[in-house]
Amino acid sequence: MVQQLPNPNQQEVIYPDSDGQPMADNTKQFNWIVKIKENLEILFANEANVFVAGDLLWYPVEGDNKIRKAPDAMAIFGRPKGDRGSYQQWLEDNIPPQVVFEILSPGNTLKEMAEKLEFYDHYGVEEYYLYDPDKIDFNGWLRSDNRLKVINPIEGWVSPRLGVRFQLTKAELEIYRPDGEIFLSSTELAQQAQRAQQQVQQERQRAEQAEARIQILENRLRELGIDMQDL
């Protein structure tokens, strides 16, 4: 048996954590990226083997650090949660992201987006969604016969993997969870949590006030020589 010795001249391949590109070109694009990524995190918070990321470099081919893309948001089923500098597919049971999202900005070119579609098609993405918040234009592709094909119609479409429903209005894209709750921004989520906390506090105060009234009533009955246990 011949043992293959390591090549001393072979250099280790470095997979950078950043491609030097900004996460977003403007606040609208950034807010949508965060909104989708954070709501997917919440949706799958109790699923240990669903990894969600935003603007994370995905390297599908070991040994080639030039083949890479950083989807605005992506979900990978079958991989554990946890921090990563990049998603190196060969270290992740060779599982590609099943669902990816891209949010268009004025700086994106047709050539760039065509290359992304080709990349996602070639490297095994199952669902690809593209949203232009300026034009309120939403499109999707679903893998069928081993290639990504346009979803038509997209209105009211329910993602097979995520279970979320997409609804276009005149104002914007709306995304609904399987339980019917709409995706909210970070600010809206914080306000919702604050309202829920206030409601709990109000209910606690009402319970304490009711308990106090009962105590006052019991004290008055005792003064009259009436024991509540005898009633």
HULINVEN-V710253 format. One record per residue. RES is the residue in three letters. PSI is psi as a letter, one per 40 degrees, with the letter a starting at -180 (none if undefined). Layout:
res->{RES RES}
psi->{PSI PSI}
This chain:
res->{MET VAL GLN GLN LEU PRO ASN PRO ASN GLN GLN GLU VAL ILE TYR PRO ASP SER ASP GLY GLN PRO MET ALA ASP ASN THR LYS GLN PHE ASN TRP ILE VAL LYS ILE LYS GLU ASN LEU GLU ILE LEU PHE ALA ASN GLU ALA ASN VAL PHE VAL ALA GLY ASP LEU LEU TRP TYR PRO VAL GLU GLY ASP ASN LYS ILE ARG LYS ALA PRO ASP ALA MET ALA ILE PHE GLY ARG PRO LYS GLY ASP ARG GLY SER TYR GLN GLN TRP LEU GLU ASP ASN ILE PRO PRO GLN VAL VAL PHE GLU ILE LEU SER PRO GLY ASN THR LEU LYS GLU MET ALA GLU LYS LEU GLU PHE TYR ASP HIS TYR GLY VAL GLU GLU TYR TYR LEU TYR ASP PRO ASP LYS ILE ASP PHE ASN GLY TRP LEU ARG SER ASP ASN ARG LEU LYS VAL ILE ASN PRO ILE GLU GLY TRP VAL SER PRO ARG LEU GLY VAL ARG PHE GLN LEU THR LYS ALA GLU LEU GLU ILE TYR ARG PRO ASP GLY GLU ILE PHE LEU SER SER THR GLU LEU ALA GLN GLN ALA GLN ARG ALA GLN GLN GLN VAL GLN GLN GLU ARG GLN ARG ALA GLU GLN ALA GLU ALA ARG ILE GLN ILE LEU GLU ASN ARG LEU ARG GLU LEU GLY ILE ASP MET GLN ASP LEU}
psi->{h h h h i i h e e h i h h h g i e i e e i i d i e i d d d d d d d d d d d d d d d d d f d e h d f h h h i h f h h h h e h h e h e d h i i g i d i i h h h e i i i i i i d i g h d e e f f f h i h d h i i h h i i d e h i d d d d d d d d d d d d d e e h d h h h h h h e d e f h h i i i h h h f f i h i h h h i d h e i h h d d d e i h h h h i d d i h h h h i d e e h i h i i d d d d d d d d d d d d d d d d d d d d d d d d d d d d d d d d d d d d d d e e h h d d e none}
